[in-house]
């Protein structure tokens, strides 16, 4: 028996006229693996258990074969039942309004009765081609994300590539890591990535926000307490450090840690030991410390708000996360990632960004960084009425209309803008080189093609620590 020269594609025919259903199955059998059903209930079961790239759907189905209600109901359910399945609606010659409504509900095409088999084959071929193109687009997006991501952190800019290198390098040691970055840049995600890539990945990862726990409770939370050590201490409490034995503790907002606790943390970093509040027993622990802050920690040291010796103990492996405004090439890449993630969860894969929205996203300053971007996408999806996200739904200005109103004013300010752009470009080049060189000034100077003293002067000029 000869094998077919091509692999047949699967198709589902939802048709209540038995004679027509048999006719379609017979006429399409050489091109497709045809499955048929004559009611919505069975169609739902089949769509839940089997993937059909394309289905044909007769709108008039039992129990109301003389109206299109059942067909429309199934069509409306398709984004949930089978979000990637294309629907070709079968309608009567005099049912143009139903065909138009079906297209508005997401149908890919329609074919009128009586069915011309040759015409249906053309429509099917075109619809399968669209399905394949969309599948390839999803695959390309997934491959691109895989190539430009690390443990759930996404970015394809040079500064993000340098960040990924730093994370991998940090994961290979047990040294303390100090993660610096503005609010919303993903400091906890970076800490989690360092842990997941390390040999401690199968051990606890415990995150503690030092700013979120009242000062009088923070010591007990970190190091535990003995029974009767203070009012309300009715039992022994095991602290977060003990729970993280052989694993990792992430201290977020370390800059807000009280000075008294900074001393105890310093002792742990020096001796790997702690004492519970009210206790006398010294406990030896094996815990790696990762810390993060969005404040200028060196300025805090100069002002006496943070211990200098603790800063040096924590800053063994520094990792700086670039703000989103310094990697504009990542904005739409992140938008596409969040859009695919959120629309799939909402079963709304038909949503896309308008050109004006894309432009507004590119030009926004992103003071809240990646967190702000994700929240704006969610905000737009939550309030969306149509299929296109606009600048207004994102809570952003339509920059195209704004720029057209500015006219000559924009031109007269261009000289200043160019000057600022040069300064920012120089600053960005230095940050990228320092990140790639793991803050080694000599190595960074070589990457920049300049001398070490010149780079020192540039670091002072741009106030880069």
N, C-alpha and C positions, 0 to 999 in steps of 0.2 A: 504493500500500500504506500502510495507516494505521500510524502509529508507536504503540507502547504508551504508555498514559497514565502509566505509572510505570516506573522502572528495575528490572528483575528482579535479585534477589540470587542469588549463587552458592551452590550447595549440592552436597556430595559424598555419594553413597550408596555405602556399602561393604556389598555384599550378594552372597553366592555363589549364591543361587537366581536363575537367569536370568529365569524367568517373573515372579517377584516384583519383581526389579530393573526390568524393562520396565514392569510395572504401576505402580510408584511413579513412574518417569520420566514416563509418560503422564499420571498423575493430578496431578502437580505442575508440569507444563510451563508452564501458564499463569501461575503465580506465581513460579517460580524457573528460573534457568539450571541445569539438572541435569546433573551429571557422575556416571557410575557406574563402579565397578570391582568385581571379584569376588574379589580377594585382597589380602593385606596388603602384599606387595611393591610392587604398583602404587600402592596407597594411600599408601605412604611417599613414592614418587616425586612423586605429585601434591601432597602436602602440603608438600614441600620447594620446589616450583616455583610453586605457585599458592595464593593466600590464599582459604580458604573460611571464612566467618564461622561456618557450622554444618555438621556432617556427621552422618549417621546411620550407626551402626556395629552390624552384626550380630556377635554374639560368636562364633558358630559358623562359623569360616572355614577353608578348606584351609590346610595339609594335614590338619587335625584338625577337620572340620566338626561332629563329634558332641560336641565339648567346647568350653568357652568360653576355652581357653587363648590362642589366637591373638588373639582380640578383646581380652582383658585385657592382653596384651603390648603391643598397639598403643596401648591407652588409657593405659598407664603411660608410653609414649614421647611422648605428646602435648605435655607441657610443654616438651620439647626440639624436637620436630618443628614444632609450631604452637601456641605458648603462648597465643595469643588466640582460638583456634578452640574453639567449644562443641560438645560431643559428646552426641548423643541415642542411647542404647543400645537396640537392638532385642533383646528377649528372648522366650522362650516364656512362656505363661500360667502354667506350673508352675515357673518359674525365679525366684521372688521373691528368693532368697538371692543369685543372680547380679546382679540389679538393685540390691540394696542394696550389694553389693561394688563395683559399677560407680560408684555415686554416691560411695562413699568414696574411689575412685580419681580422682575429678574430673569424672565425667560430669555434665552439666547436668540431664538428665532421662532417662526411659526410656519405651518404647512396647512393649506386649506383642503377640505374634503370636497369632492372625491379626490383621493390621494393619487397623484401622478408619481409612480414609483421612481422614475428617472429623476424627477425634480427632488423628491425626498432624499435620494442618494447624494445629490449635489449639496443639499442643505446639511446632511449628516457629515459629509466629508469636510465641509467648511467648519462645522461646529467642533468636530474632533480636532481639527487643526488648531482652533482657538484654545481648546482644552490642553493640547500638547504644549502650545506656546506658553500658556499660563503655568503649567507644571514645570517647564524648563526655567521660567523666570523665578519661580519659588525655589527651585533647586540652586540656581545661580546665587540668589540672595542668601540661602543657607550656607553655601560654600564660602561666599564672601565674608559672612559673619564669622564662620569658623576660622577663617584665615586671619581675621582681624579682631579676635577676642581672646580673653584669658580669664577663665573661671567666672564668667558672667560679666566681665568688664569689656566694653566695646570701644574701638577706635582704630582708625587706619592712618592717622597723621603721624609724622615723624616723632613728635613728642610722646605720643602714646606707645609707639614701638619702643622708644627708649624706656618708658615706664615699665613695659612688659619685661624688658631685659633686667631692669632693677629688681622687679618682683621675683623673677626666677633666681637671680643671684642671692637675694635675701633669704629665699626659701632653703638654700643649700647650707645655711649655717644655723647656729642656735643663739646668735648674738641678738641683743635688743635692737628693735627697729623703731625709729621715730618718723611717723608719717605726717607730713605737712600739706595743707591744702585748704582752700576756702570751703565754706559750708555748701553742701550739695555736690561736691566733687566725687564722693564715693570712698571716703577714707576707711569705713568699715569693710567695704567690699575688697579693698586692697589688702587690708589685714587678713581677711578671710582667705584671700588668694595665697598669701604667703604661707598661711597655715596649711591649706589644702595641698600645696605643692611640696610641703616639707615631710620629713620622716615622722612627724607627729600627727599626720592627717587623720589617723584612726583613733586619736585621743581627743579629749575635750577641747573645744574652742569656746571660751567664755568671754563675752563682751560686757563691759561695764562703762556706763556713761557717768563720769565723775561729777558732771554738772547737774545730773538729774536726781542724785541721792542727797538728802539733807546731810550737812556736815557732821552732825552729831551721830548719824547712823552709818556714815561711809566706812569708818574704821572697822566696825563690827561686820559690815557687809563684805569687806575685802578679806579680813583676817579671822573673822569669827569671834565668839566670846564664850567664856565659861559661865556655868550656872551661878547666879547670884552676883555677877560682876557689876550689875547696875539694876536699878528699879525696872522690873519687867523682864529681866533675864531669867526666866523660869526653867530653862534647860540649856544644855550646851548647843551652841550654834556652830556649824561647820561653815567657814568662810569660802568665798569664791576661789581664793588661791588654792586652798586644800582640794576643792572640787576639781580644780584644773591640773592636779598632779600628773606629771608626764605629758601635759598638753600645753595649751597656749592661753594666756590672758591678754585681752585687748582692752587697754585703758583709753577710752575716748574722752576728749576734752580734758586732757591731762593738765592743761594750763590752769584749770579751775580747782585743782587739788589743794586742800589746805596745807599750810607750811608744816604743821605737825605731822601729817600723814606723809608728806614728802620725805621726811627723815626716815620713817619706817620703810617706805618703798626703797629708799637708797640703801638701807641696811640689807633688805632682801636681795637687791641687785649685787651687793658686795659679797654676801655670805650665803645666799639661798636659804635663809631661815626666816621664820616668823614666830610671833607669840600671839595667842588669842588675847582679846581684851579681858583683863582680870586674871590671866593665867600666868604661870611661871615656867611652864614647859616650853622648851625651844623645839620647834618642828622643822625638820629638813625637807625641803620640797624641790622638785624638778619641774620648774615652770618657765616657759619662755615668755618674755614681756614684749608686747607690741603696744606702742602708745601713739596717740594722734592728737592734734590740736589745730584749730583754725586761727589762733592768735599768733602774733609775732613773738615766738617764745624767747628769742634772744633779747628783744626789748623788755619782756617780762623779767628776764634775768637782770638786765641793767637797772630796772626799777625796783628790784628786790622782792618781786612777787613770786619768783621761781628760783629754786636753788641752782646755782651754777654747777655744783658737783653732780647733782641729779641730771641736769641737762646733758652733761658730758657722758654720763653713764647710759643714758637713753639713746643718745645720738651716735651710736656706734655705726648703725647702717641707716643713713637718712634716705627717705623716699619723698619726693615732692610731686604732688599731683597737679598738673596744669589746669587752670580754670578753662571753662568751655570757650570763652571769648578768645583764648590764645590758640585754639585749634578749630577754626571755623570750618575746615574741610570735614570735620566729624559731625557737624550739626545734622545735615540731611541723612547721613548714614545712621545716626542714632534715631532720628525721626522714623526712618523706614523700619528699623528694628522694633521700636515701640509700637508703631502702627500695626505691623504684622502680628505682634504679640497680643495687643489689646483687641484688634478687630476679630482675631480668631476666637478669643475668649467670649466676645460679644456675639459671635456668629454673624458678623457683618463684614464679610470680605469684599463687599462692593464699594467700600469707602476709599476715597483718594484725596490727595491734596490739590488744591487749586494752584495755579502758577503764582498768583498773588500771595498765597499762604507760604509757598516755598521761599519766595523773595523776602517776605517778612521774617521768616525763621532765620534766614541767612544773616539778616541785618540787625537782628535783636542783640542786645549787649549781654544777656544771660547772667545777671548778677547772682541768680540762684543756682546757676550751673546745671548739671544734668538733672538734678531733682526738679528744678523749675521746668525744664523741657518736658520731662515725663508728665508732670502735673498739668501742663498746658494741653498736651495731647489728650489726656484723660478728660479734662474739662471740655474740650471741643467735642469729643465723642459722646459725652454725657448729655450735651445740649443740642446735638446735631439733628436736623430735621430732614435734610436731603442726603445726597451721596458725596458732596464735596465739602471739605474743610476749608474755611475761608480765614483771612486774618482776623475778622471780627469774632469768629467762634473760638479762636485761640487767645483772644484778648490782646491782640497786637494791632498795630497800625498798618494800614495798607500803604506801604512805602512808595509804591508807584504813584499813587494820587498825591501823597505828601510831597514827593520830589518834584512833581510837575507844578505844584503851587509855589515851591520855593524859587524856581527859575534862576534868575540872576544872582540871588543871594547865595545859592550853592556854589556858583562859579567864583564869586569873590572870596569865598572862604577856602578855596582849593589849595592855595599856597600853604596855609597853616596846616591843612589836613595832610599834605605831602610831607611836611616837616615832621609831624607827629608819626606818620607812617614809617618814615626812615628810623626814627628813634625806637618805635615799637618793633620794627624788623630787627634792629641790632640787639635789642633786649631779648627778643625771642630766640635769635640765633645763639646767644650766650646761654640761655636757659636750656636749650636743646643740647648744646655741646656739653654743658655741665652734667646734664642728666645722663647722656650717653657715656660720659667719662666717670660716672659715679662720684661726682664732685671732686675729682682729682684735677687740680688747676693746671698742672703741667700737661697732662694728657688732653684736657679741654683746649688749652692754648694751641697744641699741635693740630687738633681737629679744626680749629678756627683759622689756622695759618698765621698766628701772631705769637708774640713773646709772652712769657709768664708775667713780667711787670706790667705790660700793656693790659693783659686780661685782669690783673689786680685793679688797675685804675678804672677799667670798664665796669667791674663789679661794684666798685664804690660809686661810680657815676650813676649807675642804674639802681643803686641801693639793693643789690642782690646779695643775700647772705650765703 
